[in-house]
Amino acid sequence: MEFDFTAQRKSFHALWNNVVFHIHTGSGRYSEPILQLIGPKGCGKTRLAQEVAHAYPNVLYLSFAGQTQEEALATFQQMYLPNMEPLPDWEQTAAAYMKEHASSYKLLIFEDENNPVSNACYAAFGKHMQEGSASIVFCLIGEKDIGGIEDGIFPMRYRTLAEYCKLFSAYDKKDIVRLFGLTEGIPAIAKELDTKKSYEENLKTLLAYDSAFSTYLPKLLCETFRTPESYAPIIASIARGKHRLSEIAKDIGFPNNKCGTYLNALIQHGFVTEEKNEPGTWARYYLSNSYFIAWGRYVYGKQSLQLVKSDILMQLVKETLDEAVALPALHAACTRYIQNVPKRKLSPICSLTDPDADNTKKAVPVKLRDGSTIILDYYGSEDGESLFGIFPHDLNKRYTKEDYTQITKAIRRYEGLNSAYIFLFSLYRFSDWIVHKAAYNDLLYPVTVERLKY
């Protein structure tokens, strides 16, 4: 499956043009002619960089992975200085290149920010920049902001549910959410999906022992840690529902202090997130995306099922996928929507959508007089105004007038207010009654899965 990078390519090109304009006019907005293309592994940074280099003139994509200094130098000269005699080092090569292309701005994109060969090339061009030449803009590719650059950052992220809905337009919405949950929108995994195949066929492809779904996380662990086999059991334990340090340590047979050390490393590198509901309470640990959950549940320790009894593994996935993987991925997408969209739609009260604010809570259960329980999945309040997010807890859920009545009762019982912003999320189209209600109630926002573009 191929994702379209057209929008990202145009936005990145616009950012480069903006930097060039401000440098050329001396506005002072950009202190250095440097861009950053940042995002998590597998989000498509390399693909975007290659497309930008292919689509626009004056862009050089430089990757020296696996090359010695001599090989990289010779390759660069053959590609970009083909009519010159070989030069002995990067400084002379950079000087010759900049002299030949002094009349136009160039964008040099460096793929391997920690590669010593890339660093030597970057330093050589950087020396000329310090001497007053401003004809080149650098772009450094990495996972995190290196600091010191504000306006010149271009963030990449995993693909969204809205994009999956567009690509799998013939699928039932619940199957789209399931595939999204299994892959978390990571292009490096989703590339093996085929929009022309059935959901069942795509599921079999993902669960194969040699698929990107099975091998991607082990590769990440190998690239990150010297002993990846020490970290995989922790990921699998959290995926199975163990969220406290003592629970995880007991589950995998590690001492608490050893398990805590490994957990801190996983948090530092973005595999795990730590949450504390109240100061002084014990922390709970969660995997940072739904793909890690899926890998821990359906791949770790199950190679024999993948190879010999794939039908048993398929049945296991079908029985547990919705609750364990798909719904958490859907709820995370709904939360991202709330944290991004309302800043334009609501009165400017940022704490209503701020996940770190003291008055923002998640998953508040409210018991009604009839004995039923309504879960208010997202809650924020400030200066007498409140916001609630209601997420689907069943992939087949379709909201009716009765559902909305129960929700408003729960909100009034919990908050004691007559009005609040309500974001109501559904996989499917809403009933005519709810659409009509939203038309004249500017506090109600029905949101279908196709709009989850964050």
Secondary structure, 3 states (H helix, E strand, C coil): CCCCCHHHHHHHHHHHHHHHHHHHHCCCCCCCCEEEEECCCCCCHHHHHHHHHHHCCCEEEECCCCCCHHHHHHHHHHHHCCCCCCCCCHHHHHHHHHHHCCCCCEEEEECCCCCHHHHHHHHHHHHHHHCCCCCEEEEEEECCCCCCCCCCEEECCCCCHHHHHHHCCCCCHHHHHHHHHHHCCCHHHHCCCCCCCCHHHHHHHHHCCCCHHHHHHHHHHHHHCCCHHHCHHHHHHHHCCCCCHHHHHHHHCCCHHHHHHHHHHHHHCCCEEEECCCCCCCCEEEECCHHHHHHHHHCCCCHHHHHCCHHHHHHHHHHHHHHHHHHHHHHHHHHHHHHHCHHHHCCCCHHHCCCCCCCEEEEEEEECCCCCEEEEEEEEEECCEEEEEECCCCCCCCCCHHHHHHHHHHHHHHHCCCCCEEEEEECCCCCHHHHHHHHHCCCEEEEEHHHCCC
